[in-house]
Amino acid sequence: MPTAGSTTAKLMPNAINFGPAMPGKKYTAHNAKEFKEVADLDADMQMFTEMLVRVGNLKSMQ
């Protein structure tokens, strides 16, 4: 589930709207008691790494 960052992302060439939330879990970002479980942070890092590898390998990025 992406966050509202898409408003900015769609104005920039090659921008990626990416604000991960875990399926079946309450979204706890951007509030006074913001937190993320370590296991979910690890999964986020794996997703971000994969995204960076894929973007870095696009012909238009080389």
Summary of the structure (lengths in Angstrom):
residues: 62
radius of gyration: 13.7
end to end distance: 29.0
largest distance: 41.5
contacts: 114
relative contact order: 0.15
helix: 42%
strand: 0%
